[in-house]
Amino acid sequence: MRTLTRYYFFQIPGWLLAVVLLAVLHSWLGLPAWVALTVLGVVVVKDVVCYPFLRKAYRLEASGAAQLVGLRGVARDSLDPAGYVHVRGELWRAHTESGAAAIPAGAEVKVVRGRRMTLTVARD
């Protein structure tokens, strides 16, 4: 889902609450309809104007092992097919792609995939 779509989906409950509140004020206190619509318009315009400043908070980012895809590291152990690698100063559990040759300790590797806390690596 795009960031903009996610942002507006999160705004909908606030807009609905404003509509209900303004409807109650209109029926119980006689708030003129033009005032209620103006206030609702201001609330919506406020959300549109704030989007560029809040966009980063609504963006989905890769986390854990997935954020390491494409980075390079060094095999600490022989990966035949599993072992440990150093990537960005951290020690990660890793394995080679199925059918790939063993990777000796000290060889440079590239992270191909990340799932949970395990990396899939290939010789670089």
GROMACS elastic network, one bead per residue, 0.5 to 0.9 nm:
[ bonds ]
;  ai    aj funct       b0    kb
    1     4     6  0.84800   500
    1     5     6  0.66715   500
    1     6     6  0.66316   500
    2     5     6  0.53178   500
    2     6     6  0.62806   500
    2     7     6  0.87118   500
    2    59     6  0.81146   500
    2    60     6  0.89752   500
    3     6     6  0.50738   500
    3     7     6  0.61267   500
    3     8     6  0.87591   500
    3    55     6  0.68970   500
    3    56     6  0.84396   500
    3    58     6  0.59246   500
    3    59     6  0.53780   500
    3    60     6  0.76370   500
    4     7     6  0.50970   500
    4     8     6  0.63578   500
    4     9     6  0.86772   500
    4    51     6  0.79443   500
    4    55     6  0.74390   500
    4    58     6  0.81157   500
    4    59     6  0.87532   500
    5     8     6  0.53017   500
    5     9     6  0.61768   500
    5    10     6  0.87119   500
    6     9     6  0.51734   500
    6    10     6  0.63799   500
    6    11     6  0.88677   500
    6    58     6  0.67605   500
    6    59     6  0.83210   500
    7    10     6  0.52936   500
    7    11     6  0.65224   500
    7    51     6  0.75159   500
    7    54     6  0.84979   500
    7    55     6  0.74850   500
    7    58     6  0.61789   500
    7    59     6  0.88677   500
    8    12     6  0.64146   500
    8    47     6  0.83208   500
    8    48     6  0.87065   500
    8    51     6  0.89281   500
    9    12     6  0.54449   500
    9    13     6  0.80060   500
   10    13     6  0.67479   500
   10    14     6  0.79861   500
   11    14     6  0.54534   500
   11    15     6  0.63896   500
   11    16     6  0.88308   500
   11    44     6  0.86009   500
   11    47     6  0.73779   500
   12    15     6  0.50412   500
   12    16     6  0.61308   500
   12    17     6  0.85705   500
   13    16     6  0.50644   500
   13    17     6  0.61137   500
   13    18     6  0.85933   500
   14    17     6  0.50617   500
   14    18     6  0.61869   500
   14    19     6  0.86600   500
   14    43     6  0.87704   500
   15    18     6  0.50407   500
   15    19     6  0.62274   500
   15    20     6  0.87301   500
   15    40     6  0.75166   500
   15    43     6  0.73557   500
   15    44     6  0.71547   500
   16    19     6  0.50243   500
   16    20     6  0.62469   500
   16    21     6  0.85738   500
   17    20     6  0.51587   500
   17    21     6  0.60793   500
   17    22     6  0.84720   500
   18    21     6  0.50996   500
   18    22     6  0.59334   500
   18    23     6  0.83792   500
   18    39     6  0.85516   500
   18    40     6  0.66348   500
   18    43     6  0.80163   500
   19    22     6  0.51910   500
   19    23     6  0.59922   500
   19    24     6  0.85851   500
   19    36     6  0.83000   500
   19    37     6  0.87867   500
   19    40     6  0.69387   500
   20    23     6  0.50758   500
   20    24     6  0.61980   500
   20    25     6  0.86388   500
   21    24     6  0.51623   500
   21    25     6  0.62217   500
   21    26     6  0.85486   500
   22    26     6  0.59747   500
   22    27     6  0.86154   500
   22    31     6  0.80131   500
   22    33     6  0.88217   500
   22    36     6  0.56328   500
   22    37     6  0.83234   500
   22    39     6  0.82527   500
   22    40     6  0.79581   500
   23    27     6  0.61614   500
   23    28     6  0.84607   500
   23    31     6  0.86137   500
   23    33     6  0.87062   500
   23    36     6  0.76415   500
   24    27     6  0.52546   500
   24    28     6  0.58238   500
   24    29     6  0.77764   500
   24    31     6  0.88954   500
   25    28     6  0.53658   500
   25    29     6  0.51943   500
   25    30     6  0.65948   500
   25    31     6  0.57303   500
   25    32     6  0.89948   500
   25    36     6  0.83144   500
   26    29     6  0.57800   500
   26    32     6  0.63158   500
   26    33     6  0.66989   500
   26    36     6  0.72271   500
   27    30     6  0.55529   500
   27    31     6  0.72567   500
   28    31     6  0.79867   500
   30    33     6  0.85615   500
   31    34     6  0.85257   500
   31    35     6  0.68956   500
   31    36     6  0.69074   500
   32    35     6  0.53829   500
   32    36     6  0.65143   500
   32    37     6  0.88627   500
   33    36     6  0.50561   500
   33    37     6  0.61465   500
   33    38     6  0.84844   500
   34    37     6  0.51483   500
   34    38     6  0.60309   500
   34    39     6  0.86036   500
   35    38     6  0.50118   500
   35    39     6  0.61474   500
   35    40     6  0.85674   500
   36    39     6  0.51988   500
   36    40     6  0.62014   500
   36    41     6  0.85675   500
   37    40     6  0.50153   500
   37    41     6  0.60222   500
   37    42     6  0.85830   500
   38    42     6  0.61791   500
   38    43     6  0.86816   500
   39    42     6  0.50519   500
   39    43     6  0.62937   500
   39    44     6  0.87664   500
   40    43     6  0.51106   500
   40    44     6  0.63309   500
   40    45     6  0.86214   500
   41    44     6  0.51736   500
   41    45     6  0.60265   500
   41    46     6  0.84186   500
   42    45     6  0.50751   500
   42    46     6  0.59346   500
   42    47     6  0.86548   500
   43    46     6  0.51306   500
   43    47     6  0.65063   500
   43    48     6  0.88907   500
   44    47     6  0.52102   500
   44    48     6  0.63778   500
   44    49     6  0.87506   500
   45    49     6  0.60892   500
   45    50     6  0.85039   500
   46    49     6  0.51789   500
   46    50     6  0.60822   500
   46    51     6  0.87319   500
   47    50     6  0.51182   500
   47    51     6  0.62772   500
   48    51     6  0.55019   500
   48    52     6  0.82713   500
   49    52     6  0.70147   500
   49    53     6  0.82418   500
   50    53     6  0.54818   500
   50    54     6  0.62710   500
   50    55     6  0.84930   500
   51    54     6  0.50784   500
   51    55     6  0.55508   500
   52    55     6  0.53557   500
   52    56     6  0.82435   500
   53    56     6  0.75142   500
   53    57     6  0.87945   500
   54    57     6  0.55418   500
   54    58     6  0.69938   500
   55    58     6  0.54510   500
   55    59     6  0.64944   500
   56    59     6  0.52494   500
   56    60     6  0.86102   500
   57    60     6  0.83334   500
   61    67     6  0.80690   500
   62    65     6  0.82617   500
   62    66     6  0.56483   500
   62    67     6  0.50578   500
   62    68     6  0.88205   500
   63    66     6  0.57006   500
   63    67     6  0.53502   500
   63    68     6  0.86032   500
   64    67     6  0.60244   500
   64    68     6  0.77223   500
   64   114     6  0.78528   500
   64   115     6  0.80298   500
   64   116     6  0.66680   500
   64   117     6  0.66301   500
   65    68     6  0.55372   500
   65    69     6  0.74199   500
   65    92     6  0.86390   500
   65   113     6  0.78671   500
   65   115     6  0.59015   500
   65   116     6  0.61068   500
   65   117     6  0.55851   500
   65   118     6  0.65206   500
   65   119     6  0.63765   500
   66    69     6  0.57615   500
   66   113     6  0.66970   500
   66   115     6  0.62720   500
   66   116     6  0.77557   500
   66   117     6  0.87776   500
   66   119     6  0.82552   500
   67    70     6  0.85815   500
   67    71     6  0.88634   500
   67   114     6  0.75963   500
   68    71     6  0.55914   500
   68    72     6  0.85184   500
   68    87     6  0.79331   500
   68    88     6  0.85445   500
   68   111     6  0.66286   500
   68   112     6  0.86580   500
   68   113     6  0.80255   500
   68   114     6  0.69911   500
   68   119     6  0.83436   500
   69    72     6  0.86450   500
   69   110     6  0.79597   500
   69   111     6  0.50173   500
   69   112     6  0.55888   500
   69   113     6  0.55673   500
   69   114     6  0.63728   500
   69   119     6  0.83728   500
   69   120     6  0.89331   500
   70   110     6  0.62679   500
   70   111     6  0.52866   500
   70   112     6  0.62027   500
   70   113     6  0.81515   500
   71    87     6  0.73443   500
   71    88     6  0.80345   500
   71   109     6  0.85710   500
   71   110     6  0.58241   500
   71   111     6  0.56204   500
   71   112     6  0.84050   500
   72    86     6  0.87735   500
   72    87     6  0.64143   500
   72    88     6  0.79458   500
   72   108     6  0.69864   500
   72   109     6  0.56321   500
   72   111     6  0.62107   500
   72   124     6  0.77437   500
   73    85     6  0.65224   500
   73    86     6  0.53596   500
   73    88     6  0.69824   500
   73    89     6  0.86698   500
   73   107     6  0.85034   500
   73   108     6  0.57285   500
   73   109     6  0.52458   500
   73   110     6  0.62496   500
   73   111     6  0.76592   500
   73   124     6  0.89182   500
   74    84     6  0.88787   500
   74    85     6  0.55170   500
   74    86     6  0.52592   500
   74    87     6  0.67999   500
   74   105     6  0.77743   500
   74   106     6  0.57239   500
   74   107     6  0.56524   500
   74   109     6  0.56879   500
   74   110     6  0.84839   500
   75    78     6  0.67564   500
   75    79     6  0.72961   500
   75    83     6  0.78719   500
   75    84     6  0.62487   500
   75    86     6  0.63677   500
   75    87     6  0.88745   500
   75    94     6  0.88126   500
   75   103     6  0.74800   500
   75   104     6  0.70655   500
   75   105     6  0.50286   500
   75   106     6  0.50937   500
   75   107     6  0.55203   500
   75   108     6  0.63879   500
   75   109     6  0.66618   500
   76    79     6  0.85782   500
   76    83     6  0.75888   500
   76    84     6  0.55348   500
   76    85     6  0.50254   500
   76    86     6  0.65625   500
   76    91     6  0.84291   500
   76   104     6  0.85114   500
   76   105     6  0.51876   500
   76   106     6  0.58990   500
   76   107     6  0.82298   500
   77    80     6  0.89477   500
   77    82     6  0.85268   500
   77    83     6  0.55526   500
   77    84     6  0.56679   500
   77    85     6  0.70713   500
   77   103     6  0.85163   500
   77   104     6  0.69337   500
   77   106     6  0.74339   500
   78    81     6  0.81125   500
   78    82     6  0.76647   500
   78    83     6  0.63401   500
   78    84     6  0.80243   500
   78   102     6  0.70427   500
   78   103     6  0.56754   500
   78   106     6  0.81076   500
   78   107     6  0.87362   500
   79    84     6  0.73914   500
   79    85     6  0.87345   500
   79    94     6  0.76385   500
   79    95     6  0.62524   500
   79    96     6  0.66403   500
   79   101     6  0.88449   500
   79   102     6  0.55276   500
   79   104     6  0.63730   500
   79   105     6  0.73434   500
   80    83     6  0.72757   500
   80    95     6  0.75800   500
   80    96     6  0.73430   500
   80   101     6  0.75910   500
   80   103     6  0.66479   500
   80   104     6  0.82194   500
   81    94     6  0.84625   500
   81    95     6  0.53231   500
   81    96     6  0.53565   500
   81    97     6  0.79531   500
   81    98     6  0.80509   500
   81    99     6  0.89601   500
   81   100     6  0.81484   500
   81   101     6  0.80884   500
   81   102     6  0.61828   500
   81   103     6  0.80417   500
   82    93     6  0.75200   500
   82    94     6  0.56552   500
   82    96     6  0.65011   500
   82   102     6  0.88534   500
   83    92     6  0.85237   500
   83    93     6  0.59413   500
   83    94     6  0.55006   500
   83    95     6  0.62198   500
   83    96     6  0.89353   500
   84    91     6  0.65184   500
   84    92     6  0.55006   500
   84    94     6  0.53969   500
   84    95     6  0.79530   500
   85    90     6  0.81036   500
   85    91     6  0.56839   500
   85    92     6  0.53724   500
   85    93     6  0.65231   500
   85    94     6  0.63782   500
   85   105     6  0.87802   500
   85   106     6  0.89894   500
   85   109     6  0.81766   500
   85   119     6  0.87763   500
   85   121     6  0.89464   500
   86    89     6  0.59757   500
   86    90     6  0.53518   500
   86    92     6  0.62603   500
   87    90     6  0.53666   500
   87    91     6  0.65140   500
   87    92     6  0.70889   500
   87   111     6  0.86055   500
   88    91     6  0.85057   500
   92   117     6  0.74318   500
   92   118     6  0.66934   500
   92   119     6  0.70272   500
   93   117     6  0.71299   500
   93   118     6  0.51538   500
   93   119     6  0.63473   500
   93   120     6  0.88742   500
   94   111     6  0.89570   500
   94   114     6  0.89857   500
   94   117     6  0.87780   500
   94   118     6  0.53955   500
   94   120     6  0.56069   500
   94   121     6  0.66412   500
   95    98     6  0.86656   500
   95   118     6  0.76655   500
   95   119     6  0.64615   500
   95   120     6  0.51279   500
   95   121     6  0.61901   500
   95   122     6  0.86427   500
   96    99     6  0.80893   500
   96   100     6  0.62455   500
   96   101     6  0.78329   500
   96   102     6  0.73780   500
   96   103     6  0.77614   500
   96   119     6  0.85240   500
   96   120     6  0.55668   500
   96   121     6  0.51983   500
   96   122     6  0.60232   500
   96   123     6  0.84944   500
   97   100     6  0.54976   500
   97   101     6  0.86472   500
   97   112     6  0.85586   500
   97   120     6  0.62007   500
   97   121     6  0.66625   500
   97   122     6  0.68060   500
   98   101     6  0.87989   500
  100   103     6  0.86735   500
  100   122     6  0.79304   500
  101   123     6  0.89128   500
  102   123     6  0.89365   500
  103   106     6  0.86728   500
  103   107     6  0.67088   500
  103   108     6  0.87866   500
  103   109     6  0.83062   500
  103   122     6  0.80535   500
  103   123     6  0.65432   500
  104   107     6  0.58132   500
  105   108     6  0.87931   500
  107   123     6  0.72106   500
  107   124     6  0.79340   500
  108   122     6  0.87497   500
  108   123     6  0.62116   500
  108   124     6  0.54603   500
  109   121     6  0.60875   500
  109   122     6  0.54904   500
  110   120     6  0.85962   500
  110   121     6  0.54538   500
  110   122     6  0.54044   500
  110   123     6  0.62536   500
  110   124     6  0.54868   500
  111   114     6  0.74334   500
  111   119     6  0.65233   500
  111   120     6  0.59980   500
  111   122     6  0.66190   500
  111   123     6  0.89992   500
  112   119     6  0.75160   500
  112   120     6  0.55398   500
  112   121     6  0.52051   500
  112   122     6  0.66014   500
  113   118     6  0.86019   500
  113   119     6  0.58507   500
  113   121     6  0.69990   500
  114   117     6  0.72437   500
  114   118     6  0.59659   500
  114   120     6  0.61210   500
  114   121     6  0.88121   500
  115   118     6  0.55474   500
  115   119     6  0.64133   500
  115   120     6  0.81300   500
  116   119     6  0.82572   500
  121   124     6  0.88352   500
